[in-house]
């Protein structure tokens, strides 16, 4: 415990964001950093509780009090050693995780949680700067081959664990560069891609082979790929976006959010950017983002940087309260209002609106009709939505981005060719070890759980990697 009275004597201090009138003109990361003294002080606020609910709240089971104590002493090497023992890639979660650990922190009772996520990011950055993080090359090789399909967080973690076990691991990625949605789904202003490249160089140095521009199953030869390895890990994500089958959906100017975000990330990187005629641009357009989650927030920040004329974000659910409800107590995840850095940059947010239809001129959308809705429960306790009479209105929009989440992994192609079973939600069906209906095939991340958090994908990749290690034998 860094300071037995730290949580009483030192207030929570966040690094905060770069000035708004500066950050909206570039694609650099918006979050700032604290100096070492402030960071050490923040770590010393950890109470080292008898029951560390932060550990319980973290999907990867991070040993938070232990590495907070080391940070409070300025012992970055030991702090990183403890941190990476449960999370191989804390530089990702330290930037993009919503930090369920902080929501479960005992100090959250008084809204003064330890800055766990920021401390995590600082720890791993110190480890890189001090040369602590270097390739760890396995001493022996088993001669067994594993193919990992997909290079998002789940696939990278599974590949890391399998390689450390001595297996020959090849990661196949359909896009230009590895990283999955870390690279192409999360905007650069939240996660600069040099962070991904830095980790990939370490993984390559450890012996993992990456094959990009390889769309497994697209050529109809999934069985050949399966026969060429001793085990396969599916980490293909949940790429089927949820559509909005409203009247006028076929008008031009209506796009899935991920198409918009991916294209912008590719343009920044110069990776096979589309020709000008196919670029989805918010420049001088009135943008409507349908969906109130993180993806919608990312669309808001991207549209603002593209110099949109206006940005509006609507959500079908009611506006959350700023405080926990009585039926949503600590340490559970709080169903409260979340305001991102993108929302602060100039966005109109509205709630409890359902989209009825799209209208336009010359095949291009220019109006979206919405209606207010109320939420209640039926006799069985299920949530039901009813439209409010007389509440219909139109919102001017000449670019509409659908950010309503994802339904399942894409079945067509690889998954159907392999013949894996699906669960009732259309995800790849797995057992506790992440093994599918085909013994030598495992699945992890969003492909087996549905769209979720990066930190949950990391944990899923850990379980799948260990499952394959056990399957292949020592």
C-alpha positions in Angstrom: 0.0 0.0 0.0 1.8 3.1 -1.3 0.3 5.5 1.3 -2.2 4.3 4.0 -3.9 7.7 3.9 -3.3 8.5 0.2 -7.0 8.1 -0.7 -7.9 10.7 2.0 -5.0 13.2 1.4 -4.8 13.1 -2.4 -7.7 13.9 -4.7 -8.3 12.0 -7.9 -6.5 13.8 -10.7 -7.1 12.9 -14.4 -4.7 13.7 -17.2 -7.6 15.2 -19.2 -7.7 16.0 -22.9 -5.7 18.3 -25.1 -7.4 21.7 -25.7 -10.5 21.3 -27.8 -9.6 24.1 -30.2 -6.4 22.2 -30.9 -7.3 18.6 -31.1 -10.2 18.9 -33.5 -7.8 20.0 -36.2 -5.6 16.8 -36.2 -5.8 13.1 -35.6 -3.4 12.8 -32.7 -4.5 11.1 -29.5 -6.7 13.5 -27.5 -5.7 12.2 -24.0 -2.8 13.9 -22.2 -0.4 12.4 -19.6 0.6 13.3 -16.1 4.2 13.7 -15.0 5.8 10.9 -12.9 5.2 12.6 -9.5 1.5 13.0 -10.2 1.2 9.5 -11.5 2.9 8.1 -8.5 0.6 10.1 -6.2 -2.4 8.8 -8.0 -1.2 5.2 -7.6 -0.7 5.8 -3.9 -4.4 6.5 -3.5 -5.1 2.7 -3.9 -6.4 1.5 -0.6 -5.3 -2.1 -1.0 -8.7 -3.2 0.1 -9.2 -6.5 1.8 -11.6 -7.4 -1.0 -10.3 -5.8 -4.2 -13.5 -5.3 -6.2 -11.4 -3.8 -9.0 -9.8 -7.2 -9.6 -13.3 -8.7 -9.7 -14.5 -6.0 -12.1 -11.7 -6.5 -14.5 -12.4 -9.1 -17.3 -8.7 -10.1 -17.4 -8.4 -10.3 -13.6 -5.7 -7.7 -13.3 -3.9 -7.7 -10.0 -4.5 -4.0 -9.6 -3.6 -3.4 -5.9 -0.3 -5.2 -6.4 0.9 -3.2 -9.4 -0.5 0.1 -8.0 1.7 -0.4 -5.0 4.8 -0.8 -7.3 3.8 2.3 -9.3 3.5 4.2 -6.1 7.1 3.3 -5.4 8.2 4.3 -8.9 9.1 0.6 -9.5 8.0 0.5 -13.1 9.7 -2.8 -14.0 8.0 -4.8 -11.3 4.7 -2.9 -11.9 4.8 -3.9 -15.5 5.7 -7.5 -14.7 2.6 -7.9 -12.5 0.4 -6.0 -15.0 1.4 -8.1 -18.0 1.0 -11.4 -16.1 -2.8 -11.1 -16.7 -2.9 -8.7 -19.7 -0.3 -9.2 -22.5 -1.2 -5.9 -24.2 -2.0 -3.2 -21.6 -1.0 -0.4 -24.0 -4.4 -1.1 -25.8 -6.6 -1.4 -22.7 -4.8 1.6 -21.1 -6.1 3.7 -24.0 -9.5 2.3 -25.1 -10.9 0.4 -22.1 -14.0 1.9 -20.4 -12.4 0.7 -17.2 -14.9 -1.6 -15.4 -12.2 -1.9 -12.8 -12.6 1.7 -11.8 -16.4 1.4 -11.7 -15.9 -1.4 -9.2 -13.2 0.4 -7.1 -14.3 0.9 -3.5 -13.5 4.6 -3.9 -16.2 4.7 -6.6 -18.7 4.8 -3.8 -17.6 8.5 -3.3 -16.8 9.1 -7.0 -13.1 9.3 -6.3 -11.8 6.1 -7.9 -8.2 5.4 -8.4 -7.1 6.3 -12.0 -6.4 2.7 -12.8 -6.7 2.9 -16.6 -4.3 5.9 -16.8 -1.9 4.3 -14.4 -2.0 1.2 -16.6 -1.1 3.2 -19.7 1.7 5.0 -17.9 3.1 1.7 -16.6 3.4 0.1 -20.0 4.8 3.3 -21.6 7.5 3.4 -19.0 8.2 -0.3 -19.7 8.7 0.4 -23.4 10.8 3.6 -22.8 13.0 1.7 -20.3 13.6 -1.1 -22.7 11.9 -3.6 -20.5 9.6 -4.9 -23.2 11.7 -7.0 -25.6 11.0 -10.1 -27.7 10.8 -13.3 -25.6 11.8 -16.0 -28.0 10.7 -19.5 -26.9 13.7 -21.8 -26.2 12.2 -24.8 -27.8 9.7 -25.5 -30.6 7.1 -28.2 -30.7 6.9 -28.4 -34.5 3.1 -28.1 -34.3 1.5 -25.4 -36.5 -1.4 -23.2 -35.5 -3.3 -20.8 -37.8 -4.9 -17.8 -36.2 -7.6 -16.2 -38.4 -7.9 -12.5 -37.5 -5.4 -10.1 -35.9 -7.6 -8.1 -33.6 -6.9 -8.2 -29.8 -8.3 -11.7 -29.3 -6.3 -13.2 -32.2 -3.1 -11.4 -31.1 -3.4 -12.7 -27.6 -4.1 -16.2 -28.7 -1.1 -16.1 -31.0 1.1 -14.7 -28.3 0.2 -17.5 -25.9 0.6 -20.2 -28.5 3.9 -18.9 -29.7 5.2 -18.8 -26.1 4.2 -22.4 -25.8 6.6 -23.2 -28.6 4.1 -23.7 -31.4 4.6 -22.3 -34.9 2.0 -19.6 -35.2 0.8 -17.9 -38.4 -1.7 -15.1 -38.1 -3.9 -14.4 -41.2 -5.4 -11.0 -41.8 -7.6 -10.0 -44.7 -6.7 -6.3 -44.5 -3.5 -4.5 -45.5 -2.0 -4.5 -42.0 -2.6 -6.4 -38.8 -4.6 -5.1 -35.9 -8.2 -5.8 -36.7 -10.6 -3.2 -35.3 -7.8 -1.8 -33.2 -6.4 -0.5 -36.4 -9.4 0.0 -38.7 -12.3 0.5 -36.3 -10.9 2.7 -33.5 -10.0 6.3 -34.6 -6.4 7.5 -34.4 -7.4 10.2 -32.0 -8.1 7.4 -29.4 -5.4 4.9 -30.4 -2.6 6.0 -32.7 -1.5 3.1 -34.9 2.1 3.4 -34.0 1.1 1.8 -30.7 -0.1 -1.3 -32.6 3.0 -1.4 -34.9 5.3 -1.2 -31.9 3.7 -4.3 -30.4 3.6 -6.2 -33.7 7.3 -5.7 -34.0 7.8 -7.4 -30.7 5.5 -10.3 -31.7 7.3 -10.8 -35.0 10.6 -10.8 -33.1 9.2 -13.6 -31.0 8.6 -15.7 -34.1 5.0 -15.1 -35.0 4.4 -14.9 -38.7 1.8 -12.5 -40.1 0.2 -12.9 -43.5 -1.8 -9.9 -44.5 -4.2 -9.3 -47.5 -5.3 -12.9 -47.0 -9.0 -13.3 -46.7 -9.3 -16.8 -45.4 -12.2 -18.7 -47.0 -12.8 -16.1 -49.7 -11.2 -18.4 -52.3 -13.3 -21.4 -51.2 -10.3 -23.3 -49.9 -10.9 -23.2 -46.1 -10.4 -26.9 -45.9 -6.9 -26.6 -47.3 -5.9 -24.0 -44.7 -7.4 -26.2 -42.0 -5.5 -29.3 -43.2 -2.2 -27.4 -43.2 -2.2 -26.8 -39.5 -2.6 -28.8 -36.3 -5.1 -26.4 -34.8 -6.9 -23.3 -35.9 -8.2 -20.3 -33.9 -11.0 -18.2 -35.3 -10.8 -14.6 -34.2 -12.7 -13.0 -37.0 -14.8 -10.6 -35.0 -18.5 -9.9 -35.2 -18.6 -8.2 -38.5 -22.2 -8.3 -39.4 -23.6 -4.8 -38.7 -27.1 -4.2 -37.4 -29.1 -2.6 -40.2 -32.1 -0.3 -40.0 -34.8 -1.5 -42.5 -36.7 1.7 -42.6 -38.4 3.2 -45.7 -35.8 5.0 -47.8 -32.9 2.9 -46.5 -31.6 2.5 -50.1 -31.0 6.2 -50.5 -27.4 7.3 -51.1 -25.7 8.9 -48.2 -26.7 6.3 -45.6 -23.7 4.2 -44.5 -22.7 1.7 -41.8 -20.6 3.4 -39.1 -17.7 1.0 -39.5 -17.4 1.6 -43.2 -17.0 5.3 -42.4 -14.5 4.8 -39.6 -12.4 2.2 -41.4 -12.2 4.3 -44.5 -10.9 7.3 -42.5 -8.3 5.2 -40.7 -7.1 3.8 -44.1 -6.9 7.2 -45.6 -4.7 8.4 -42.7 -2.4 5.4 -43.1 -2.5 5.4 -46.9 -3.6 1.8 -46.9 -5.6 1.2 -50.2 -7.7 4.3 -49.7 -10.7 4.4 -52.0 -10.9 6.6 -55.0 -12.5 10.1 -54.4 -15.8 9.1 -55.8 -16.2 6.4 -53.2 -15.0 8.3 -50.2 -17.6 8.7 -47.4 -17.0 12.3 -46.2 -18.7 14.4 -43.6 -17.1 17.6 -45.0 -19.7 20.4 -44.9 -22.5 17.9 -44.4 -25.2 17.7 -41.8 -24.4 14.4 -40.1 -26.8 12.2 -38.2 -25.4 9.4 -36.2 -28.0 6.8 -35.2 -26.8 4.9 -32.2 -25.5 6.1 -28.8 -22.6 3.8 -28.1 -18.9 4.0 -28.4 -19.0 3.5 -32.2 -21.4 6.3 -32.5 -19.2 8.5 -30.4 -16.2 7.6 -32.7 -18.3 8.7 -35.7 -19.0 12.0 -34.0 -15.3 12.8 -33.4 -14.4 11.7 -36.9 -17.1 13.8 -38.5 -16.0 16.9 -36.5 -12.4 16.4 -37.7 -13.7 16.1 -41.3 -15.3 19.6 -40.8 -19.0 18.6 -40.8 -21.5 21.4 -40.9 -23.3 19.9 -37.9 -23.4 16.6 -36.0 -26.4 15.1 -34.3 -26.4 11.8 -32.4 -29.7 10.0 -31.6 -30.4 7.0 -29.4 -33.6 5.0 -29.1 -33.2 4.4 -25.4 -34.0 7.0 -22.8 -31.4 9.4 -21.5 -29.5 7.8 -18.6 -29.2 9.6 -15.3 -25.9 11.0 -14.2 -26.2 9.0 -10.9 -26.7 5.3 -10.3 -30.3 4.1 -9.9 -31.3 2.2 -6.8 -31.4 -1.0 -8.8 -27.9 -0.4 -10.2 -25.7 -0.4 -7.1 -21.9 -0.3 -6.8 -19.8 -2.4 -7.7 -21.8 -3.3 -10.8 -21.3 -1.4 -14.1 -23.1 1.9 -13.8 -25.9 2.5 -16.3 -25.3 6.3 -16.2 -24.7 9.0 -18.8 -21.3 8.8 -20.5 -19.8 11.8 -22.2 -16.8 11.2 -24.4 -14.2 13.6 -25.6 -15.9 13.6 -29.0 -19.2 14.7 -27.5 -17.4 17.7 -25.9 -16.2 18.8 -29.3 -19.6 20.0 -30.6 -22.4 17.5 -31.0 -26.2 17.6 -30.4 -27.3 14.5 -28.4 -30.9 13.3 -28.2 -32.5 10.3 -26.7 -35.7 8.2 -26.9 -36.1 8.7 -30.7 -37.0 6.0 -33.1 -36.2 6.3 -36.9 -39.3 6.0 -39.0 -38.1 6.7 -42.6 -35.5 8.4 -44.7 -36.4 10.9 -47.5 -34.3 12.6 -50.1 -33.9 14.2 -53.5 -32.2 12.7 -56.6 -31.6 9.5 -54.7 -29.6 11.2 -51.9 -30.9 11.4 -48.3 -31.6 14.9 -46.9 -34.2 14.3 -44.2 -34.8 11.7 -41.5 -38.2 11.3 -39.9 -38.1 10.3 -36.2 -40.6 9.9 -33.5 -40.4 10.1 -29.7 -40.8 6.9 -27.7 -41.5 5.9 -24.2 -40.2 2.8 -22.4 -42.0 0.6 -19.9 -42.4 -3.0 -18.9 -45.1 -5.6 -19.8 -46.7 -8.2 -17.6 -43.7 -10.5 -18.0 -41.2 -7.8 -17.0 -39.9 -7.3 -20.5 -39.0 -3.8 -21.7 -41.5 -2.5 -24.3 -41.4 0.7 -26.4 -44.4 2.8 -27.4 -44.4 5.7 -29.8 -45.6 9.1 -28.4 -48.5 10.4 -30.5 -47.9 13.7 -32.2 -44.1 13.6 -31.6 -43.0 12.9 -35.1 -40.4 15.4 -36.5 -37.8 15.6 -39.2 -34.0 16.0 -38.8 -32.1 17.5 -41.7 -29.2 15.2 -42.6 -27.3 14.6 -45.8 -25.0 12.0 -44.3 -26.5 9.2 -42.0 -24.2 6.8 -40.1 -25.7 3.7 -38.7 -23.9 2.9 -35.4 -26.3 0.4 -33.9 -23.8 -2.4 -33.1 -23.3 -5.8 -34.7 -25.4 -8.9 -34.7 -22.9 -11.8 -35.3 -19.8 -12.9 -37.1 -20.1 -13.1 -40.9 -21.2 -16.6 -41.7 -20.7 -16.5 -45.5 -17.2 -17.7 -46.5 -14.8 -19.2 -43.9 -17.2 -20.1 -41.1 -19.8 -21.8 -43.3 -17.0 -23.6 -45.3 -15.5 -24.9 -42.1 -18.9 -26.1 -40.9 -18.7 -24.9 -37.3 -21.9 -24.8 -35.3 -23.5 -21.5 -34.2 -25.3 -20.6 -31.0 -28.8 -19.2 -30.8 -27.5 -15.7 -31.5 -25.5 -16.7 -34.5 -22.1 -16.6 -32.8 -19.6 -19.5 -33.2 -20.6 -22.0 -30.5 -17.7 -22.9 -28.1 -17.2 -24.8 -24.9 -15.4 -23.5 -21.8 -12.0 -23.9 -23.5 -13.3 -22.0 -26.5 -13.3 -25.2 -28.6 -15.9 -25.3 -31.4 -17.9 -28.3 -32.7 -14.8 -29.2 -34.7 -12.2 -30.4 -32.2 -9.1 -28.8 -33.8 -10.9 -25.4 -34.3 -11.2 -22.9 -31.5 -12.9 -19.5 -31.5 -12.3 -16.4 -29.4 -13.3 -12.7 -29.1 -16.4 -11.2 -30.7 -16.8 -14.2 -33.0 -17.9 -16.4 -30.1 -19.3 -13.8 -27.7 -20.8 -11.1 -29.9 -19.5 -7.6 -30.1 -17.9 -6.6 -26.8 -15.0 -4.8 -25.2 -11.3 -5.0 -26.2 -10.5 -6.2 -22.6 -13.0 -9.0 -22.9 -11.6 -10.0 -26.2 -8.2 -10.2 -24.6 -9.4 -12.5 -21.9 -11.2 -14.7 -24.5 -8.0 -14.9 -26.5 -6.1 -16.0 -23.4 -8.6 -18.8 -22.7 -8.6 -19.9 -26.3 -4.8 -19.9 -26.5 -4.6 -22.1 -23.3 -7.3 -24.3 -24.7 -5.3 -25.0 -27.8 -2.1 -25.6 -25.8 -3.9 -28.2 -23.8 -5.4 -29.7 -27.0 -2.1 -30.1 -28.6 -0.4 -31.5 -25.5 2.8 -30.5 -23.8 
